């Protein structure tokens, strides 16, 4: 079906967020072990990943008002505390190190730009929809070079709505000036990205969780 508009999720759809998160966590855990040689960097990495994953899965981007550095410092403090080292100064240092790594590690999937370029050439309206925070995702989108490809960018805490809230998808439809059946949603999350978009009447061109962006050229 020739869609007039295509909506994209960002993290783990267009860019490899999970790999960047793991790599940066391991790098900062290695620094923690340098400062405290008794620490096992693999164990520190595993705890930090579990702790931060639980937080981000439960986090409401609308109600969370702390700066991202404060959130990261709290996560690293909790990690240090779990290993018997509740050190505020070291948690602050680790949060700075982690933030520096996160600012440079993220990369697009190799088939992202070819797809976006083709869709732009075909005259599609493109809208980026992310549950991220302005404090991280404005810079992330710019660093990835995505600004030129999207007509509109919807960041949850900027609009006061977050996936799976159907109002977010209706807002995107209003921005794209199209009806639900004229838009397609592309995302990696089968609930937040796919099921809830479909509940708003927006099709998923893969029929579910995407496997590879390169598959979508003939479906959009």
VEXGU-828041 format. One line per field, with one value per residue: residue number from 1; residue in one letter; z, x, y of N, C-alpha, C, CB in turn. Coordinates in steps of 0.02 Angstrom, whole numbers. Each point is the difference from the previous one (the first is absolute). Glycine has a CB too. Layout:
num <- [NUM ...]
residu <- [a ...]
n.z <- [Z ...]
n.x <- [X ...]
n.y <- [Y ...]
ca.z <- [Z ...]
ca.x <- [X ...]
ca.y <- [Y ...]
c.z <- [Z ...]
c.x <- [X ...]
c.y <- [Y ...]
cb.z <- [Z ...]
cb.x <- [X ...]
cb.y <- [Y ...]
END
This chain:
num <- [1 2 3 4 5 6 7 8 9 10 11 12 13 14 15 16 17 18 19 20 21 22 23 24 25 26 27 28 29 30 31 32 33 34 35 36 37 38 39 40 41 42 43 44 45 46 47 48 49 50 51 52 53 54 55 56 57 58 59 60 61 62 63 64 65 66 67 68 69 70 71 72 73 74 75 76 77 78 79 80 81 82 83 84 85 86 87 88 89 90 91 92 93 94 95 96 97 98 99 100 101 102 103 104 105 106 107 108 109 110 111 112 113 114 115 116 117 118 119 120 121 122 123 124 125 126 127 128 129 130 131 132 133 134 135 136 137 138 139 140 141 142 143 144 145 146 147 148 149 150 151 152 153 154 155 156 157 158 159 160 161 162 163 164 165 166 167 168 169 170 171 172 173 174 175 176 177 178 179 180 181 182 183 184 185 186 187 188 189 190 191 192 193 194 195 196 197 198 199 200 201 202 203 204 205 206 207 208 209 210 211 212 213 214 215 216 217 218 219 220]
residu <- [x x x x x x x x x x x x x x x x x x x x x x x x x x x x x x x x x x x x x x x x x x x x x x x x x x x x x x x x x x x x x x x x x x x x x x x x x x x x x x x x x x x x x x x x x x x x x x x x x x x x x x x x x x x x x x x x x x x x x x x x x x x x x x x x x x x x x x x x x x x x x x x x x x x x x x x x x x x x x x x x x x x x x x x x x x x x x x x x x x x x x x x x x x x x x x x x x x x x x x x x x x x x x x x x x x x x x x x x x x x x]
n.z <- [0 -104 178 -53 106 7 162 1 149 2 58 -117 -151 -46 100 29 128 22 -42 87 131 -13 -26 126 102 -36 18 146 46 -37 98 118 -16 9 140 57 -46 67 -153 -54 -118 8 126 -63 -126 85 83 -125 -74 122 24 -143 -25 123 -53 -140 47 90 -100 7 -132 100 132 -54 64 3 -106 -84 128 99 -79 12 156 26 -81 82 145 -36 -37 135 82 -66 61 166 -80 85 -112 5 -74 -81 -45 -69 -81 -60 -57 -84 -65 -51 -76 -85 -52 -47 -98 -93 2 -109 -133 -67 27 -108 -21 72 -135 -96 74 -6 -156 -35 81 -72 -141 40 37 153 70 62 138 65 91 114 122 -29 107 -112 73 -132 -126 -32 -11 -74 -124 -17 0 -124 -99 68 -41 -147 41 66 -97 156 97 73 121 79 44 -138 39 174 -74 61 -133 121 14 -124 34 -80 -125 2 -8 -133 -68 21 -73 -131 -18 46 41 117 -152 -17 112 -36 164 -62 161 20 69 -66 86 -63 -152 -13 92 -16 -162 3 102 -115 -119 -4 -112 98 -170 99 18 132 40 -136 -31 -45 12 -117 28 -49 -164 -9 129 -55]
n.x <- [42 77 25 -49 110 124 -51 168 -41 124 25 37 -39 133 101 47 -105 67 144 -4 -33 125 108 -35 -1 147 54 -51 51 149 -19 -42 139 88 -66 20 157 -142 -66 -6 27 -103 -71 -11 -75 -109 -39 -16 -100 -96 -8 -40 -112 -82 7 -57 -126 -53 32 -155 112 -114 88 157 6 148 72 -10 90 -115 -9 153 6 -109 84 132 -73 -56 147 63 -113 30 153 -42 -10 -140 123 -124 136 -38 -142 75 96 -118 -79 127 16 -147 5 125 -73 -131 87 46 -109 -105 43 -139 -28 124 -158 6 42 -79 -132 25 32 -140 -85 63 -35 -157 -14 26 -62 150 -98 157 -125 132 -91 133 -14 -21 126 26 -72 71 131 -69 -39 144 75 -86 36 -167 7 -16 -121 -109 -102 38 130 -142 127 -123 44 -61 -150 -2 31 91 -39 -108 -39 -102 64 130 -90 -77 141 34 -137 31 139 -67 -126 -47 -144 76 14 130 98 87 11 156 -11 108 -152 -79 -49 45 -23 -136 -113 -5 1 -123 -80 9 -72 170 -14 107 47 15 -170 84 104 47 60 64 -48 12 -162 -27 44 -144 -77 4]
n.y <- [-60 111 11 146 -57 -102 29 -25 -60 101 -129 -119 84 54 -78 -148 83 -140 45 131 -80 -94 110 85 -121 -37 149 12 -146 51 124 -97 -76 138 27 -149 -90 -52 22 -154 135 -123 63 145 -53 -69 128 94 -98 -11 153 44 -113 54 149 -29 -89 122 131 57 53 71 -15 23 166 -89 101 -136 39 -54 -139 -26 27 -112 -108 22 -4 -143 -50 40 -70 -143 7 53 158 91 78 130 -10 -129 56 121 -94 -85 126 47 -142 -8 139 -42 -128 76 99 -132 -127 56 -87 46 -155 10 35 163 55 -101 41 152 -1 -66 104 127 -59 -15 169 -85 134 -59 8 -26 -76 27 -54 115 89 118 -69 -98 64 144 -83 -125 85 64 -138 -55 136 7 162 -53 -109 105 88 -15 -26 -64 40 -89 138 78 -50 -7 -159 -119 -83 -48 174 -74 149 -60 -32 141 76 -77 41 153 -14 -62 116 -175 -41 -76 -31 111 -89 -126 6 -25 -69 -105 8 -144 133 125 -35 -78 26 156 7 -98 95 117 -110 -43 -135 -54 30 -130 -23 80 79 88 -143 137 160 -112 -31 158 -8 -64 86 162]
ca.z <- [0 -1 57 -7 55 36 67 23 65 -7 33 -20 -64 -47 28 43 69 48 -3 28 72 29 -9 44 69 13 3 64 53 2 37 71 25 8 62 55 -30 25 -40 -62 -49 -31 48 3 -62 2 47 -27 -54 29 38 -44 -42 39 5 -63 -18 42 3 -37 -22 13 70 21 -12 17 -57 -15 39 67 -5 -8 63 47 -21 17 73 20 -20 48 65 -1 10 64 -8 -13 -7 -42 -46 -54 -41 -43 -51 -46 -40 -51 -48 -37 -45 -55 -45 -34 -49 -61 -18 -37 -72 -37 -34 -68 -51 18 -46 -65 3 9 -62 -49 19 -14 -73 -21 23 60 61 51 68 49 64 50 71 32 35 -39 24 -33 -68 -50 -20 -31 -68 -39 -7 -49 -65 -21 -3 -68 -30 30 -1 69 53 59 59 49 52 -31 -17 57 -15 -12 -21 -50 0 -69 -20 -31 -70 -32 -9 -59 -58 -12 -27 -68 -39 -34 37 25 -50 -47 33 24 58 -1 66 23 58 -25 36 -4 -68 -49 20 17 -63 -34 36 -23 -71 -42 -15 5 -65 7 35 67 14 -60 1 -31 -37 -72 -24 -3 -60 -43 39 20]
ca.x <- [-42 40 -15 19 45 30 22 54 31 72 47 -3 -34 47 68 12 2 17 72 35 -12 41 71 16 -3 61 57 0 13 72 27 -15 47 65 -2 -10 24 -35 -60 1 -35 -55 -55 -24 -38 -63 -45 -21 -47 -64 -29 -22 -54 -61 -21 -24 -63 -54 3 -48 39 -37 5 70 24 71 46 25 61 -21 -26 57 38 -38 9 67 4 -34 44 55 -28 -13 63 29 39 -46 45 -32 48 16 -61 -1 51 -22 -55 31 33 -52 -30 48 -2 -64 -4 38 -2 -59 4 -58 5 25 -53 -45 4 -28 -73 -24 14 -48 -66 1 -3 -68 -46 -37 8 32 -7 37 -37 41 -15 59 -3 32 68 46 -17 12 71 8 -27 47 63 -11 -12 -68 -44 -18 -45 -66 -40 -19 26 -43 33 -54 -6 -13 -71 -41 -31 50 -26 -51 -57 -23 1 64 -6 -46 39 43 -44 -15 60 10 -61 -25 -43 38 16 48 65 27 44 57 32 24 -38 -65 -57 0 5 -41 -69 -37 -11 -55 -62 -19 -17 60 26 72 13 27 -48 25 67 42 59 55 -27 7 -60 -57 0 -56 -62 -19]
ca.y <- [60 62 43 70 17 -57 17 -42 1 13 -46 -70 -4 31 -3 -58 26 -53 -12 59 -2 -52 17 56 -25 -39 45 37 -50 -10 57 -12 -50 33 40 -47 -63 -59 -10 -40 42 -37 0 69 11 -37 32 65 -12 -22 55 54 -27 1 70 28 -33 26 73 41 58 62 19 3 68 7 1 -67 -14 -19 -68 -45 -1 -43 -70 -22 -4 -62 -55 -2 -19 -72 -35 21 61 56 57 51 31 -48 -6 60 -9 -52 27 43 -44 -35 49 13 -58 -3 54 -16 -72 -21 0 -24 -64 14 7 55 57 -15 0 69 37 -21 25 72 8 -17 52 -18 39 -42 25 -39 -2 -34 9 27 64 53 11 -47 -20 53 -7 -65 4 42 -37 -53 30 -16 58 18 -50 -1 61 16 -44 1 -26 -6 51 65 6 -21 -65 -52 -65 -17 45 8 71 15 -20 48 61 -11 3 71 32 -25 16 -59 -45 -57 -51 28 1 -64 6 -45 0 -65 -22 -25 31 74 25 -34 -13 61 37 -35 17 67 -5 9 -67 -16 -31 -67 -42 -12 27 0 -44 39 58 -11 -34 45 41 -17 -2 68]
c.z <- [0 57 -14 53 33 66 22 74 -11 28 -17 -61 -54 24 51 72 49 0 30 76 33 -4 49 73 19 5 66 59 5 37 75 30 5 65 62 -24 25 -41 -61 -53 -34 45 6 -62 4 47 -29 -56 27 35 -46 -46 37 7 -64 -23 39 -3 -44 -23 11 71 25 -20 16 -63 -11 40 71 0 -6 63 51 -18 18 76 24 -17 49 69 4 11 62 -3 -16 -2 -48 -51 -58 -45 -49 -56 -51 -45 -55 -54 -44 -50 -59 -49 -39 -55 -66 -25 -48 -75 -31 -24 -73 -53 16 -51 -70 -1 6 -63 -53 15 -12 -75 -28 24 61 56 54 68 46 67 51 70 38 34 -43 20 -31 -74 -53 -26 -35 -73 -44 -13 -53 -70 -26 -12 -71 -31 24 -4 70 47 62 57 59 49 -29 -15 56 -11 -15 -26 62 -1 -72 -22 -35 -75 -37 -11 -61 -64 -17 -31 -73 -46 -39 47 23 -53 -51 29 19 58 -4 68 21 57 -22 35 -12 -72 -47 22 14 -60 -38 33 -19 -74 -47 -13 16 -63 3 34 71 9 -62 9 -29 -40 -75 -29 -19 -65 -43 35 20 -60]
c.x <- [44 -20 22 52 26 26 53 12 75 43 -15 -45 45 72 5 11 23 75 38 -5 46 75 20 -1 62 61 4 10 75 35 -13 49 71 3 -4 19 -35 -62 13 -38 -58 -61 -30 -42 -68 -50 -26 -50 -69 -35 -27 -56 -66 -27 -31 -65 -59 -7 -55 36 -35 11 72 29 73 42 28 63 -18 -27 58 42 -35 9 69 11 -32 44 58 -24 -12 63 37 41 -46 38 -31 47 17 -61 -5 51 -22 -56 27 33 -51 -34 44 -1 -66 -6 33 -9 -55 9 -65 11 19 -54 -48 1 -24 -76 -27 10 -52 -70 -5 -7 -69 -52 -41 11 27 -3 38 -35 41 -23 61 -13 36 74 51 -15 6 72 11 -22 47 65 -6 -14 -70 -45 -25 -50 -72 -34 -17 34 -43 37 -48 -5 -10 -74 -46 -39 54 -34 -7 -62 -23 -1 65 -2 -48 34 44 -41 -18 59 10 -59 -25 -45 40 19 51 71 21 47 54 35 20 -42 -69 -60 -1 0 -52 -73 -38 -9 -58 -67 -25 -16 58 31 74 18 29 -49 21 68 44 60 60 -31 2 -61 -56 -5 -62 -68 -25 -12]
c.y <- [62 47 72 21 -63 27 -49 10 12 -57 -73 -11 29 -3 -56 23 -53 -14 58 0 -51 17 56 -21 -38 44 38 -47 -14 57 -9 -50 27 40 -45 -69 -62 -16 -44 39 -35 0 70 16 -33 33 65 -10 -20 58 54 -24 2 71 25 -33 28 75 31 63 66 24 5 68 10 5 -70 -16 -22 -72 -49 -5 -45 -73 -26 -4 -65 -61 -6 -24 -75 -41 25 64 59 67 51 30 -47 -10 59 -8 -52 24 45 -43 -35 48 16 -58 -3 53 -18 -72 -18 5 -24 -71 14 10 58 56 -16 0 71 41 -17 27 75 12 -16 49 -18 52 -46 33 -48 5 -38 16 27 67 53 8 -48 -6 55 -5 -67 1 40 -38 -55 27 -11 60 15 -48 6 68 22 -51 9 -35 4 57 70 11 -22 -64 -50 -63 -44 45 11 73 19 -17 47 67 -5 3 72 36 -18 15 -61 -40 -60 -51 24 2 -71 13 -53 3 -70 -29 -24 29 75 26 -29 -6 64 45 -32 14 69 0 6 -69 -6 -39 -70 -47 -15 31 -4 -46 37 56 -10 -35 48 40 -13 3 69 45]
cb.z <- [62 -125 78 -48 19 -107 28 -113 51 8 92 118 55 -35 -19 -97 -29 -16 -102 -105 -17 -31 -121 -84 -10 -60 -123 -51 -19 -108 -100 -23 -50 -125 -64 51 -11 114 39 65 -18 -61 63 68 -64 -24 97 30 -74 15 94 4 -60 63 83 -31 -27 74 21 66 -84 -84 18 -13 23 107 22 -115 -70 27 -55 -121 -23 17 -93 -108 9 -18 -120 -62 10 -77 -123 29 -38 56 22 95 96 74 93 97 83 84 99 86 81 98 97 77 80 105 94 38 111 96 7 -35 77 32 -21 120 67 -22 52 123 28 -18 86 102 -5 0 -115 -31 -31 -88 -24 -61 -60 -79 -7 -83 114 -9 106 107 52 57 96 111 44 50 120 93 -23 63 98 -12 -9 77 -111 -38 -47 -71 -44 -11 73 -50 -119 28 -45 90 -115 11 106 14 97 109 31 55 124 69 29 97 114 47 -10 -71 -66 106 16 -49 44 -115 69 -126 31 -35 76 -27 88 108 20 -36 48 115 -5 -35 94 88 31 49 -89 128 -42 6 -108 7 121 -25 -11 -6 94 14 71 122 2 -63 42 105]
cb.x <- [-92 13 12 -113 -63 31 -114 52 -88 -26 13 20 -113 -91 14 51 -91 -113 -16 -25 -119 -87 -7 -47 -124 -51 -7 -76 -114 -6 -18 -122 -72 11 -55 -93 108 43 -42 7 107 82 53 100 107 63 61 111 95 46 79 114 82 39 91 117 65 18 123 -99 50 -86 -110 12 -115 -17 29 -48 64 -27 -105 2 43 -83 -81 41 -3 -112 -31 56 -53 -95 6 0 101 -92 101 -75 47 83 -58 -36 89 34 -77 20 94 -19 -60 72 75 -51 -2 81 48 -69 124 -26 -86 99 9 17 95 100 3 25 123 67 -10 72 121 35 -4 11 -95 77 -113 109 -112 96 -84 68 -4 -111 -50 9 -75 -84 35 -18 -117 -50 27 -44 118 14 60 113 98 38 -47 -112 118 -106 115 12 72 114 31 -8 -104 74 54 41 40 -67 -76 59 24 -97 -2 77 -45 -79 52 72 40 103 -101 -59 -115 -91 -23 -11 -93 15 -66 113 63 59 5 60 121 101 37 45 122 81 37 72 -108 21 -86 -3 16 114 -32 -66 -12 -37 -74 77 36 123 32 7 125 79 35 66]
cb.y <- [-62 -11 -98 24 107 -61 50 5 -80 121 84 -30 8 75 124 -64 79 -50 -69 65 35 -84 -34 79 -6 -97 11 85 -51 -63 75 24 -89 6 93 71 55 26 111 -111 58 -72 -94 33 6 -105 -53 50 -34 -115 -24 50 -74 -101 19 25 -103 -96 -7 -45 -73 -33 -54 -127 39 -63 121 10 84 120 42 29 116 92 19 50 126 54 16 94 114 22 -17 -117 -67 -65 -74 25 66 -57 -62 71 30 -86 -7 91 -17 -77 47 68 -62 -44 81 84 -23 37 -21 118 -53 -64 -123 -29 42 -67 -113 -8 1 -103 -90 21 -30 -118 35 -122 79 -47 54 19 6 4 -92 -60 -57 59 42 -63 -82 76 72 -55 -9 103 25 -70 -14 -104 46 50 -74 -90 -33 50 8 -1 35 -121 -71 -5 -19 118 56 47 11 -114 56 -103 25 -23 -120 -57 20 -70 -113 -1 -1 -89 119 -3 39 16 -47 67 116 -52 46 14 100 34 80 -103 -90 1 14 -62 -108 -8 32 -89 -73 50 45 116 -9 -4 112 49 -48 -106 -34 116 -102 -101 73 -5 -96 7 1 -72 -111 -15]
END
